[in-house]
Amino acid sequence: MRLTTRLLAASALAVSGTLALVAPAGAQDAATVERAAAIRDAALSRNIALDYVTQITTRFGARPAGSHSEQQAAAWAAGYMREHGFQNVRIEQFPLVGWERGEESAAVLGDHPQRLVVAALGHSPGTNGVIEAEVVRFETLEALNAAPAGSLAGKIAYVDPGQMVRMQDGSGYGPLTRIRGAGPAAAAAKGAVAFVIRSVGSDEHRMPHTGTTRYVDGVVPLPGFALAAPDADQLSRLIAMGGPVRISLSSTAHTYQTVSQNVVGEITGATRPHEVIVLGSHMDSWDLGTGAIDDAAGGAITLAAAKTIAESGRRPARTVRVVLYGSEEVDQPTNTGNGGGAYLRGIGSEVENHIIAGESDFGADRIYALGLPPGAQGSDFAKAAGRVLYPIGVLPSADPELHGGADIGPLAGAGVPVFGLNQDGTRYFDLHHTADDTLDKIDPAQMSQNVAAWAALVWLIADSDVDFRAMRPAAQAAH
Amino acid sequence: MRLTTRLLAASALAVSGTLALVAPAGAQDAATVERAAAIRDAALSRNIALDYVTQITTRFGARPAGSHSEQQAAAWAAGYMREHGFQNVRIEQFPLVGWERGEESAAVLGDHPQRLVVAALGHSPGTNGVIEAEVVRFETLEALNAAPAGSLAGKIAYVDPGQMVRMQDGSGYGPLTRIRGAGPAAAAAKGAVAFVIRSVGSDEHRMPHTGTTRYVDGVVPLPGFALAAPDADQLSRLIAMGGPVRISLSSTAHTYQTVSQNVVGEITGATRPHEVIVLGSHMDSWDLGTGAIDDAAGGAITLAAAKTIAESGRRPARTVRVVLYGSEEVDQPTNTGNGGGAYLRGIGSEVENHIIAGESDFGADRIYALGLPPGAQGSDFAKAAGRVLYPIGVLPSADPELHGGADIGPLAGAGVPVFGLNQDGTRYFDLHHTADDTLDKIDPAQMSQNVAAWAALVWLIADSDVDFRAMRPAAQAAH
């Protein structure tokens, strides 16, 4: 019998501010919901999230995928999990092509030379010396693609689509990453010697946002650089003033063979331990900052949520598994080089017992909406979850949650349902992939609310027998 | 007869929102005040400030004192003044010891190496290779001064007084610059090999604030570095975790002999041209940003104020002189290396005809208060100025204005009265002396209000015969 059926009676009751459910027909379910509220409130008052994110970012700093730092941080995190009562803690290694930033610089040349602040894009090749060339500016990827063949021979392609729009759900990001990913290949196709993009971010600081570019035939085709927003403004103004603008670019970035690893630990289920709920985040970070919001915060939130459940006085029926994925920040020709793919390969047929997966990889600000798999939307389970989460400001999401992020994407692709606790990303893209992604950007109060939402929701799933795979979308979703 | 007397009658009239003076006994003065209001409103609607600050920061980027860039920018600015109708435009050269940042880097050493974001402090010597040493942390300059003799032998002194307080009047800055200035000498006295200070700023970005340090016997005694706020947090946390923390520091900064220059131009007075009102700001900037708020904005504001007056349809009686001082951002053993001292030497006995001086060197945000010389406070002149400035949100300042800033300080020292249009500095020290001091940080609407306040006040002074030197502080200031 499912939680969804049992809670039907309770869902008609008024709730104001705090959870005020009277016992429905099934006492076990009422207890589950009440315990979810208690877990929520416990997480609000204290958790290990701040401790974890402080320690990992302070001890190890940046943790690029496959770096010694990521490896050391993973070993430390496994110890941290054990120390905090997690079971079956293990490290799963996998090979990948690592990328190391070297020295890099850029400048406007000519009568009035000026330094430009750039960051090589992830997996960009080095420049093999200094490139000095004229810049040709485009406002869109389409315009670059439409340039005549050979028209950029010996030149630098510069795409400046304007500043990213700052949105709660981060939806301004996707269209711009398409340019970042495809830009080097598009520029190479027209004969360009390098590719420059206005840094994909919503801030106006001289703090470029790095990020991946797309492999073609096993390599990124051209050196690519993100230009900090104020520098992009400056370069575009200089071009608008007329006359050719020449710049220099240099980078000693290079790739290397290495290993990364997932760190896995769990709160083993009391009665149905083979049924697994996966909470994902990633261990690696870009090299410029210390990866506090991207994504030590996700590890902190999911670890704290699981620990809050473990300390609630009773274990849930199902297993809550926390995975700190290695090497999320890569975009290689195959999926072999990232932690999500490695985890899926590692579990083999166990994937059938994976009830649901959720990913925390969007900073540490507050959760504002819950997205459930399509079949669960408007269900009694959703109503129960809504009652527990409403008092901390979480509403149902309008969008069904289908895909998760890069870490749980492979699980989703293999048929595991996913949920999303949508968090406020308004300031996320001010910081993400920059040197400014540091501990001080975490707001402890918002992070506690975030942990509370995770802990309560995961408890509800883990101490029930709800089967998200079996749920079918209703023809007309309930309101 | 002075404006102060003539305006007595008008000062009793009610004013609400816009200036509504009826003609007092002296029609000329009423006309002056009315024209001040018209000039104020003209400045609000348009001015050249945004054009100037855009052009100079875009064309020349950073303009370090004595650099080729500062020299080129000065020549360009002289042309800009002529083009915009300024008279007697001239460039006054003077020698100085310039300072050039080279390559610089810092890192935490040990098992978990981490990059630290630093900026060498102005006029710091280079490190002559890489310094690797243990860090000793102090919270105050006093604590560093109290360290036993020789106790820092071979070590790096690190002063972390905590984050600067963000204040409208910038008053959090002074106490911390004392540490920055005196730190290298204090550290050297205890045997240290380098000095590091938490970057003096109110932001939390990985954008260190550079700034001057104090010369001792003709040189800055030790290499000194500003550590960006998040990195200062990180280093202090690592030290608090226990065990010695070693860091590396390197810098190839060096000094060199060069010249800087003041650019001077004026709106010549119609009837008493030998009486001069000086509006000051500085041309040079630190090397990290493009010096938009520090201090291309000051040049933009004072040039736009003077031009608004020139275009008002009638020239004022007195001369309004705009000086774009060279080499403000230095702190050398003598005053010979800065533009303020050079200007004073250049004018000789003409200083007697300098009616008053004002300096715009605090960004481009709105003016909120007017500070007049002690004798003018509560005077009829102050009341007239108050009426013109009140509609744009400017109140009388509680503090008498005595000293000005570094540019007009030498004039003040020679007996020239000064005024201050206090501007909102709440966000100034987030940006000042960092790479982030760029054009996008200018708010055009606030800058227009700023220009309006300058233009209206300067008109009131320039078209009157008020003598600030002759005014004596009242025993009891009027309210």
Contacts between the chains, C-beta under 8 A, distances in Angstrom:
chain1	res1	chain2	res2	distance
A	54	B	237	7.3
A	57	B	234	7.9
A	58	B	234	6.1
A	58	B	237	4.7
A	58	B	238	6.2
A	58	B	241	7.1
A	59	B	112	5.8
A	59	B	241	7.8
A	60	B	112	5.3
A	60	B	114	7.7
A	61	B	108	7.4
A	61	B	112	6.7
A	61	B	113	7.9
A	61	B	114	3.4
A	61	B	115	7.2
A	61	B	234	7.5
A	62	B	114	7.0
A	62	B	115	7.4
A	69	B	112	6.6
A	72	B	111	7.5
A	72	B	112	6.4
A	108	B	61	7.4
A	111	B	72	7.5
A	112	B	59	5.8
A	112	B	60	5.3
A	112	B	61	6.7
A	112	B	69	6.6
A	112	B	72	6.5
A	113	B	61	7.9
A	114	B	60	7.7
A	114	B	61	3.3
A	114	B	62	7.0
A	114	B	290	7.6
A	115	B	61	7.2
A	115	B	62	7.4
A	117	B	435	6.4
A	204	B	438	8.0
A	204	B	440	4.8
A	204	B	441	7.4
A	205	B	205	6.1
A	205	B	207	6.9
A	205	B	436	5.5
A	206	B	207	6.9
A	206	B	289	7.5
A	206	B	435	4.3
A	206	B	436	5.3
A	206	B	438	6.8
A	207	B	205	6.9
A	207	B	206	6.9
A	207	B	207	7.2
A	229	B	440	7.3
A	230	B	436	7.2
A	230	B	438	3.9
A	230	B	439	7.3
A	230	B	440	5.3
A	233	B	438	7.6
A	233	B	439	6.9
A	233	B	440	5.8
A	234	B	57	7.9
A	234	B	58	6.1
A	234	B	61	7.5
A	234	B	290	7.2
A	234	B	438	7.3
A	234	B	439	7.4
A	237	B	54	7.3
A	237	B	58	4.7
A	238	B	58	6.2
A	241	B	58	7.1
A	241	B	59	7.7
A	289	B	206	7.5
A	290	B	114	7.6
A	290	B	234	7.2
A	435	B	117	6.5
A	435	B	206	4.3
A	436	B	205	5.6
A	436	B	206	5.4
A	436	B	230	7.3
A	438	B	204	7.9
A	438	B	206	6.8
A	438	B	230	3.9
A	438	B	233	7.6
A	438	B	234	7.3
A	439	B	230	7.2
A	439	B	233	6.9
A	439	B	234	7.4
A	440	B	204	4.8
A	440	B	229	7.3
A	440	B	230	5.3
A	440	B	233	5.8
A	441	B	204	7.4
